[in-house]
Amino acid sequence: MKLVKIDGVVVCDNVFWRGYIAMLEELPPEHLDLIFWKSANSCVKLLGVMEQSGKKNPSKGLLQSEELYQYLLETSVYPREPEPLKELRDITATHPKAVMATAPDAGQLMDMLLRLVNAKKTIEIGVFTGYSLLLTALSIPDDGKITAIDVDRQAYEMGLPVIRKAGVEHKINFIESQALPVLDKLLEEHENEGIFDFAFVDADKVNYKNYHERLMKLLKMGGIVVYDNTLRGGTVAMPEELVAENLRENRRLTIELNNFLAADPRVQICLAPLGDGITICRRSPLGSKGSPRLHVSDIGNIGKRTCFVFYKRRRLALGISELLGEASCWRVMGESAKKTTVYKGLLKNEELYQYILETSVYPREPEPLKELRDATAAHPRAIIATAPDAGQSIDMLLKLVNAKKTIEIGVFTGYSLLLTALSIPDDGKIIAIDVDRKNYEIGLPIIRRAGVEHKINFIESQALPVLDKLLEDHENEGSLDFAFVDADKGNYKNYHERLMKLLKVGGVVVYDNTLWHGTVALPEDLVEELVDGEYKKEMRKHIMELNKYLATDSRVQICVAPLGDGITICRRIY
């Protein structure tokens, strides 16, 4: 820039580095060239090399930018991470294969799941240095037990001193072995069938389906198994020819697993872009709501019809230009969902979002929800509807807390409301509050046809007076199992204070839009340029304040997940 004259040209070669920029975990830091997608006319500017050295937890490449991932960690995860886990994470960072460790954001959700199912007896296939193992040991009660299986005791022994210092080694039965013989040995004793509350699998991908078959016998009904690495850095959504040859086999195996799980009627599933992608499977009765509507052969094949020109977009502002105007920026996903699902820009690209929807969400979406999603698409403000991927996680949370009495603040056309009504039992009740009945009436005919209107008490009002009225009756305190809030962001903290009284201990509240299209991670000096309109800037400010507030609230356990426009899950502790 000093040597070249004004209007002179600099040409940089190798800026796509044989395509490896699309796979963060495979890259040496010095080769992370970035694409800055800023203007509406798709002008691509090269912004140079992002310095990654010294970061213990670089993202695994699923989100729109490294900055958004670091925001999620620093705002939600690290403030809540127990010191033993932090210590083990630091030790693991020195391992040459540190990228294999469980991502701390995925670990945060696992911790919540362990507590939601009151896990006492668990199994872990693939231990490495023990981050997820220590997390589990810290979460389960003192008399809980973990069967931990790995072929490499040496890696486990890196974390063992930290585990011992944390006082939880007595909960762990470490077995140095291939996993299948251990699982088969357990199944020789019929008493072991249906006794495990939770399982975590992060091992050889070729055997994931074999592990799944055995775990379906070992897990109790309502138990959870979590599979790690189910998005493979986003390569599952890429055409095979754009994936490095050394990554293709594991990509293929992961795609097969995802299709297999999507078609398995024994489980309720949720595919979340945390870490390198985790798939949560809750064992449920055959034929229950949320069972797949498609055969495994109908699911997937996304990559075959996807064309990438610039696949890797990883600068902070890369998705932010899409905020410059809803009409030009919010792009609609896929052939089957082209008019019904809006991409809200948190992931690295639309193709990955589409893959999650078509592989995990749409095959499980009940017909009434699909119909309501289609009806909502015609609304000029369809963008504010609950995203179906976020809805899938809400459905699982409702099941995990056995929700019967719930509240919803902000209804719009009723997608999340109908989802809740379909999830709770026939005698369940939902208090649904919104200032606009007209929007609610768009979805009401579908709600009626679904046979669940009797569960809903719709109140056309501002929410705070309704909440205060409920709290005048002390019998309402601690009476709610679940709450969902998708309303005026300026009142989220006010809603939270009231919901902490209305929710029972162990109950869950979910706040929507808590990553605000990724703008929460923008440096302040870029906000004026990249966030269009005072309203969006004001909402960003409210959301950032909320995130800091929730991170320090000792009454709740929290997890921020990049589903839809970002959801924050809060489980009331006391």
N, C-alpha and C positions, 0 to 999 in steps of 0.2 A: 504493500500500500504506500510505502515511501518511495520505492524505486520506480514504480510504474506511473506514467503520466496520467493526468485526467483524461478520461475516455479511453485509456489503455485497457487491455484485456489480460486477465490471468485465467489460464485453463488448468484445472486440477484433474488428473487422471485417477482411475481406480476408486472413484468415490462410492461405488456399490460393492466393491471388494468381493467379487464373484457371488454376490447375493448373501454373504454371511452377515451383513448388517441386519438382516431379518431375524437373526437368532442370537440374542444378547448373550446367553450363557456360553456360547461357543467362541465369543470374541475376546481377543486381547484388548485391553482398554485403549491402546493407542490407535486402534482401527475403527473407533466408533464415530464415523462421519455421520452428520445429521442432515435431515431434510426439513426445512422450515417452510411449511405450506401456509402462507399467510393471506394472500389476497383472493378476492372472489373470482378472479380470472385464472386461478390455479398457478400463479407464478411461483416457481420453486427457487428458493434461495438457499445456498449452502452456507451454513453457519459455523462450520469448523468442527473441531473435535471436542467431544464432551469428556472431561476428565473423570474417570471412574475409580482410579486407584485410591485406596484408603477407605472406600465404602465397604462396610461389612455386609450390607444387604442391598446390592443393586437389584433392580427389578428383573423378573424373568421374562419381561418383554410383552406382557398382555395389555397393559394400559396405554393410553394415548401418549404418555411421556414419563420419563424417569422422575421428573419433578412431582407429578401427581402421585406416583407410588411413594416417594419420600414423604410427601404431605400426609398421606394416609398413615404411614408408619409413625411419623413424629407427632401427629395429632392424636391418633387413636390407640396405636399399639404400644409404642415404647413407654408412654406414661403409665401403662397398666402392667407392663411386663415384670414379673418377679425377678429379683436380683439373681437367683440361681440360673434362670433361663438366659438372662443377659450374659452372665459369665460363660455359660456353655456356648452361647452364640459367638462370643469373642474367641473362644478356644477353637471352635469349628472353623472360623474364618482363616485359620492358619493351615488347614488341611488342603492338599492339592485338589481335592474333589469337593470343596466346600459348597459348590453349586447344588450338590445332591441333598443338602440339608432341608428340612421342612422350613418353608418361609414363615416368618413370624406373623404375618397377617392371616395366613391360613391357620396357623396355630391358635390365634385368638378365637376364630370361629369354632375350632375343634374344642377349645376349652369350654365355650358356651354350650356346645352340643353335649359334652360329657356331663355338664351340670343339669341340663334340661332333661336328660334321661336318667339322672341320678345313678350314673355308672358306678359300679362297684367291682365288676369282673370284666376285664378287657383283654384284648389280644392285639399285638402289633407285629406285622410282618414287614421286616425291613427296619432296622434300628439306626444304622450309621453311628454317629457320635451320641445320639440319644436326646436331641432337642424335643421331639414329639413325645418320647418316652418319659422324660422328666416332666414335661407339661402334664401328661396324663397322671403321673404319680402324684403331682402336686394337687391335681383336681379331685381325685377319688378319695374316699374316706381312709382313715388310718388302717382299717382292716381290709381294704381293697387289694386286689391282686391283678397283676399284669403278666400275661404270657408273652414274652418278647423274643422274637426269632430273627436271627441274622447269621449269615455264613461267616462274618468277619468280626471276631471278638476284639481284635486290635483296635478297630475304629470305635467300638463301644467303650473300650477302656480309656479313650481320650476324655470322655465325659463322665466316667465312673466316679472320679474324685469329687466332682461337683454334685453328683447324685447322692453320694455318701454324706457330703457336707450338708446337703439339704435335708437329710434325715428320712429319705424315702426309699432307700435301697431294699428294705425289707418287703416292700410291695411288689418287687420285680423278680420274676423267674426268667433269667436270660438263658436261652437255649441256642448254642452255636450249631446250626444245622440248616440244610435246605428246609423250606417251610412245608412243602407237601407231605413229607413223611410225618412231621409233627402233627399236622392237622388230621391226617389219616389215623394216627395213633390216638388222638383225642376222640375221634368218632368211633373207635372200637368200643369205647365205653358209652353205652346209650344214655347214661346219666349226664353226659356232657352236652347232649343235644338241647339247644334252647336255653343255655345257661349264661351266655355272654351278653353283656349290655352294649358293648361298643367294640369296634375293630378299626384299625388304621392300617392301610396297605400302601407301602412305598418301596416296592421291590422290583423283581424282574418282570417286565411288562408282558413277556410271553406267557406267563402263568396267571395273570390277573383273572381271567375267566375261570381257571381251575380253582383259584382261591375263592372266588365268588360262590361257586357251587358248594364248596365245603362250608363257607361262612354262613350260607343260608340255612344250614342245619345247626350250626353252633350258636347263632344269634337267637335271642328270644324275640317273640313277636313285639314289634315296636322298637327293637334294637337298631343301632346305627352302624353302618360301615362307611368309612370315608376312603376313597381312592385318590392318590396324589398323581400329579403330572398328566391330567386328562385333557389338557389343551396343548401340551408340548410346545410352549413358546409361541403358540398361534399357528404352528405349521399344519395342524389338522385342517385348517381352512385354506391352506395354500395348494395350488396345483403341484403334483408330485415333481414335475420337472423343475420347479423353482426351489425345491428342498435339497440341501446337500445330501449326497449319496449316503454318507455315514449316519444320517438321521432318518432315512426313509423307512427302515424296518420298524423302529420304535413308533414312528408316526403311523405306519400301517396298523400295527398292533393296537395302538390307542384308538384309532378310528373304529376298528372292529369292536373293541371293548365298549366304546360309547354307544354304538348302534345296538350292541347286545343288551346293555343295561337299559337303554331307552325302550326296548321291547320286552323287558322282563316284568311280568305282572305281579311277581312276588314282592316288588319294591316300589316305593315312592321315591322319586329322584329329584335332585337339584344340582345343576352344574354351575359352579360359581368361579369367576375369573380371579381367584385369590392365589397368590404364589404362582405356580405353573399350571393352575387349574385344578380344582378338587371337585369330585363328584360325590355327593352325599346320598346314600341309599338308606332309606328307612324300611325295615322289613314290615310288610303289611299283609293282611289277608288277601288271598287271590280274588280278583274281581272288584276290589275296593275302588272308590272314587279316585281318579288320577291314574288308573291303570292305562297302559298304552292303547291307542286306537289303531296303531299301524303295526305291521309285521316288520321284523328287523330288516328285511330286504327293501322296505319302502323308505328307510331312514338313511340320511347321509348323502353321499355322492356330491356334496357341496362343491368340492374342489374341481370336479369335472366340468362345471359350467362357470367357473370364475376366472377372470382374466386380471392379472395384476400388472400394472405398469410401474407404479412406485408402491411397492408393498410395504416397505418399512417407513413409518412416519413416527418419529419419536421425539420431536422437540416439543417443549411445553405448549407453545402456541399452535401446535399443529392441528388440533381440533378446534381451537378457539375461533379461528376465522369463520367457522360455521355458526358462530353466535351473532354474526353481523346482520342477520335478518332471517326470521323464521321462514319466510317464503322461499329464500334461496338456499338455506343452509340445512334444514332438517330433512335428511334424505330418507326415503322409504325403502324398506328392506325386502328383497326377494320377490320372486314371481308369485308365490302362493300368498304372500302377506303384503304385496306391494301397496295396498290401499289401507292397511290396518295397523302396522307397527312402525313407529318412528324411532330411528337411531338417535340416541342422545349423546353420543360422542365420547364416552369414557374409555372405550377400548381402542386398540391400536388401529383398527380399521373396521369398516362395515361388514366385511366378509366374515370376520371372526364372530361378530355379533350375530350375523345371519346363521352361522354354523351352530351356535349355541341354541338359537331359537328352533331351528329345523331339526336338530338332533335330540335336544333334551326337552324343550318346552312344548312345541306344537303337538307332538305325538301324544302328550299327556293332557292337553287342554280340553276340558269338557266342552261339549258342543254349545251350551248356553253362553259360556265365556267367549268362545270364538264368535258367536253371533253378535254379542254385545260389543266386542272389539271392532267388528265390521261396521256396526251401527255408529260407533263413536268416531270412526275415521272420517265421516262426513261432516263432523263438527269443526268449525273454523279454529277452535282451540284444542284440537285432538291431542296436541303435544302434551297437555297436562294430565292425560290419563295415566293410570298406573301401568308401568311397563310389564309385559307378560313374564319376563325373566325374574323381575322382582316379585311378581305375584306368585310364581312357583315357590320361591323361598318363604313367602308369607304363609302359603298353604301348608308347608311342612312345619313351620313354627306353630301354627294353630293346632296341628295334630300333636306335636310334641308336648304342648302345655295342656292338652285335652280341653281346649277352649270350649266354653258353653255360654259365657256371658261376655260380650265384647262391646267396644265402642269405636266409632269411626268419626274422625274430625276431618271433613272435606270429602265429599262423595263424588262430585262431578256426575258423570253418566252412570256410575255404579259398578265399574269392573271389579275393583277390590271388594266392594260391598257384596256383590254376587258371589265372588270367590269365597268370602268368609261365610256367607249363608249356605253355600254348598258344602263347606268343610265342617261346620259345627253340627251337633246332633239336632234332631227334629224339634226338640223342645228348647233349643238354644235361642238366645235373644241378642240382637244388635241394636244399640242406640246409634243412629246415623244422623249426623248434624251437618247441614250445609245451608248457606244463605240463598241458594238458587234451586228451587224445586223444579224449575223448567228443565234444567240439565238432567236431573234425576229421572224425570219422566221420559227421557229418551230411552233409558234402559229398563224402565219399569215394566213394559209389556213382556220383555224377555225374562225378567225376574219372576213375573207372575206365571209364565209358561213353565218355568223351571220348578214351580211349586214351592218356593221358599219365601214368598212375600210375608207370610205370617211370622217369620222370625225377625222382621225388621220394624223398628219404630223410627220412622223418619221425622226429623224435627227441622223445620225451616227456620233457621235462626243463626245469629252469631254464636260461636261455640262457648265463649267464656261465661255468659249468663246461664247456659244450660249446665255447665260443669259446676258452677257455684251453687245452682239450685240442687243438684244431686248431692253436693257436700253438706247442704243444710240438714239432710237426713243422715245421721251417723251410721245407720245400718248399711249405707252404700259404701262406706270406707272399706277398702280391701275386698270388694265384691267382684271386681272385674278380672278376667283371665288374660285379656289381650286388648291392645289398642293400636290403631293405625292412624297416623296423622299425616295428612297431605293438604295443608291449608295455608293460611297467611303466615309467611315465615317470621314476620315480626313478632308473632305471638307464640312461637314454638316454646320458648322458655316458660311463658305463662301456662301453657297447656301442660308442660312437663311437671311443674310444681303441683298442679291439681291432680294429674294422673298418678303421681307418686302416692297420693292418698287413696285414690279410687282402685288402683291395681292391688291385687293380693301379692304377698311375698312369693317370688317365683314366677309372677306374671311377666308378660313381655309387652313392651311398646315399641313400635317401628315408626321411625321418622323418615319421610321420603325427601328426595332432592338434596341430600346432604353433601354431595360433591359438586352440585350446581354446574353441570356440564364440564367439570374440570377447572373452572375459573378460580376455585378456592386456592389452587396452587400457583396462580399467576403472581409474579412480582408486582408490587404496587405500581411501579413505573410503567408497566405494560397494560394496566387495567384500562386507563383512559383511552388507549389506542385500540384495544382488542375487544373490549366488552361494550356492546352497543346499547345505549339508552340508560337513563338514570335508574329506571325500575330494576333492571338486571344488576346494576352495580349495587343498589341498595339491598337487594335480596342476597347477593353474594356476601355483603357485610354481615347481614343477619345470620346467614348459614355459618360463616366462620366463627362468629361469636358463640353460636349454639354448639359447634363442634368442640371448642375449647371448654365450654361450660359442662358438657356431658363427660368429657375426658376427666374432669376433676370431681365429678359427682360420686361420692362414695356409696350412695344408695343403690347404684346400678352397676352391673357388669355390662360392658359395651362391645360392639363389633361393628365396624364400618365395612360394608361390602359394595364393590363397584357394579351393582346390578341396577339396571335402568339408569336413573340419574344419580345413583348413590343412595343407599339406605343405611340408617344406623339402627341397630337392634339393641335395645336396652332391657336387660333382665333385672327386675327388682330384687335386691338382696335383703334389704330390711326396710 
